[in-house]
């Protein structure tokens, strides 16, 4: 059973940290997200891999100490975060800024809240190992967050699709992390179905 003292703060950080990418996106565009993701990966992966601990890297190891799962500490601390950043990096190159914001929001909100609700209130398991309560809770909250961007019908469609990706990614035959799959597959479904997305009104003139 997962340690809730680690998992809940970990998912809260996941939500806030992922949504942070909306700031450079809204003010500067995709290129800012691409550069930010690139530098995060280039700077932090060597620190994690070579276990570099000093005054400059203290903040990173503080986060690892308080948020990382025990099984990752002896391999590559922070690897799920790195995979997430890689997924957003690829999405920022491939998709438009309107679609990229949906990728970011869905990765943050659906994944974060589905996990939190599943761990705290989930009682009924799906064959994938996820809970019905967490899956439905993630769909509802993500749906609400996407309505201003996609409208009611498309928000529901994307949220349900995200739940399918999240559940399938937990199966053993999938070798890629949901943090990587969610932003990319969200962008793909929006592109393939040509679902229109818009920026919040304030940022449309920036």
C-alpha positions in Angstrom: 0.0 0.0 0.0 1.3 3.4 -0.9 2.4 5.9 1.8 -0.2 8.6 1.8 2.2 10.9 3.7 4.3 10.9 0.5 1.7 10.4 -2.2 -0.7 13.2 -1.3 2.0 15.9 -1.1 3.6 14.4 -4.2 0.4 14.7 -6.2 -0.3 18.2 -4.9 3.2 19.2 -6.1 2.5 17.5 -9.4 -0.7 19.6 -9.9 1.0 22.9 -9.0 4.3 22.2 -10.7 2.7 21.1 -14.0 0.2 24.0 -14.1 3.3 26.3 -13.7 4.1 25.6 -17.3 1.0 27.6 -18.2 2.7 30.8 -17.1 5.5 30.9 -19.8 3.0 29.5 -22.3 0.4 32.3 -21.8 3.0 35.1 -21.7 5.6 34.0 -24.2 4.3 31.0 -26.2 5.4 27.4 -26.9 9.1 28.3 -27.4 9.3 29.4 -23.7 7.9 26.1 -22.5 10.3 24.2 -24.8 13.3 26.1 -23.5 12.3 25.7 -19.9 11.7 22.0 -20.3 15.0 21.5 -22.1 17.0 23.3 -19.4 15.2 21.4 -16.6 16.1 18.1 -18.1 19.7 19.1 -19.0 20.4 20.5 -15.5 18.5 18.2 -13.2 19.0 14.7 -14.7 22.8 14.8 -14.2 22.3 16.0 -10.6 19.9 13.1 -9.9 21.9 10.5 -11.7 25.3 11.4 -10.2 23.7 12.2 -6.8 25.3 15.7 -6.7 24.5 17.2 -3.3 25.7 20.7 -2.5 24.4 24.2 -1.7 23.2 24.8 -5.2 21.3 21.5 -5.5 20.0 21.5 -1.9 16.5 22.6 -3.0 16.3 19.6 -5.4 17.2 17.1 -2.8 14.8 18.7 -0.3 12.0 18.0 -2.8 13.3 14.4 -3.4 13.5 13.7 0.3 9.9 14.8 1.0 8.2 13.7 -2.2 10.0 10.9 -3.9 9.0 7.2 -3.6 11.4 5.0 -1.8 11.9 2.6 -4.8 13.2 5.5 -7.0 15.8 6.7 -4.6 18.4 4.2 -5.6 17.8 4.4 -9.3 17.0 7.9 -10.7 15.3 10.2 -8.2 12.7 12.3 -9.8 12.4 10.1 -12.9 8.6 10.5 -13.1 9.0 14.3 -13.1 11.6 14.0 -15.8 9.3 11.9 -17.9 6.5 14.4 -17.4 8.8 17.3 -18.5 9.8 15.3 -21.5 6.2 14.7 -22.5 5.5 18.4 -22.2 8.7 19.3 -24.1 7.6 17.1 -27.1 4.0 18.5 -26.9 5.3 22.0 -27.0 7.2 21.3 -30.2 4.4 19.3 -31.9 1.2 21.1 -31.0 -0.2 24.6 -31.1 -0.3 26.8 -28.0 -4.0 26.3 -27.7 -3.7 22.5 -27.7 -0.6 22.6 -25.5 -2.5 24.3 -22.7 -5.1 21.5 -22.7 -2.2 19.0 -22.6 -0.8 20.7 -19.6 -4.1 21.1 -17.7 -5.2 17.6 -18.3 -1.8 16.1 -17.2 -1.9 18.2 -14.0 -5.6 18.0 -13.1 -6.8 14.6 -14.3 -3.8 12.7 -13.1 -3.4 14.6 -9.9 -7.0 14.6 -8.7 -7.8 11.0 -9.9 -4.9 9.7 -7.8 -5.7 11.8 -4.7 -9.4 10.8 -4.8 -8.5 7.2 -5.6 -6.1 7.0 -2.6 -8.4 8.7 -0.1 -11.9 7.6 -1.1 -11.4 4.8 -3.6 -13.0 1.5 -2.7 -13.9 -0.2 -6.0 -11.0 -1.3 -8.2 -11.0 -1.5 -12.0 -9.2 -4.3 -13.8 -6.3 -1.8 -14.4 -5.7 -1.3 -10.7 -7.2 2.2 -10.7 -10.3 2.9 -8.7 -13.7 3.8 -10.0 -14.0 6.7 -7.6 -10.6 8.2 -8.6 -11.4 7.8 -12.3 -14.8 9.5 -12.1 -13.5 12.2 -9.8 -10.6 12.9 -12.1 -13.0 13.1 -15.1 -15.4 15.5 -13.3 -12.7 17.9 -12.1 -10.8 17.9 -15.4 -14.1 18.4 -17.3 -14.9 21.5 -15.2 -11.4 23.0 -15.7 -11.5 22.5 -19.5 -15.0 24.0 -20.1 -13.8 27.6 -20.6 -11.3 26.3 -23.2 -13.1 23.5 -25.0 -16.8 23.9 -24.2 -19.0 21.3 -22.5 -19.0 18.4 -25.0 -15.3 18.5 -25.9 -14.2 18.9 -22.3 -16.1 15.7 -21.4 -14.7 13.9 -24.4 -11.1 14.8 -23.6 -11.5 14.0 -19.9 -12.9 10.6 -20.6 -10.2 10.0 -23.1 -7.6 11.0 -20.5 -9.0 8.5 -18.1 -8.7 5.7 -20.7 -5.0 6.6 -21.3 -4.3 6.8 -17.6 -5.9 3.4 -16.9 -4.2 1.7 -19.8 -0.8 3.1 -18.9 -1.0 1.2 -15.6 -1.1 -2.1 -17.3 2.1 -4.2 -17.3 2.2 -4.4 -21.1 2.6 -0.6 -21.4 6.2 0.5 -20.9 5.7 4.2 -20.9 4.7 6.4 -17.9 1.3 8.1 -17.8 3.1 11.4 -17.2 4.7 11.0 -20.6 1.6 9.6 -22.4 -1.1 12.0 -21.1 0.2 15.2 -22.6 1.1 13.6 -25.9 -2.1 11.6 -26.4 -4.2 14.5 -25.3 -2.6 16.6 -28.0 -3.1 13.9 -30.5 -6.8 13.4 -29.9 -7.4 17.2 -30.1 -5.4 17.3 -33.4 -6.9 14.2 -35.0 -10.5 15.2 -34.2 -9.7 18.9 -34.9 -11.2 19.9 -31.6 -11.0 23.7 -31.3 -9.3 25.2 -28.3 -9.0 28.8 -27.2 -6.9 30.8 -24.9 -8.5 32.5 -21.8 -9.8 35.9 -22.9 -7.1 37.9 -21.1 -4.2 36.2 -22.9 -5.7 36.3 -26.4 -4.3 39.8 -26.9 -0.8 39.0 -25.6 
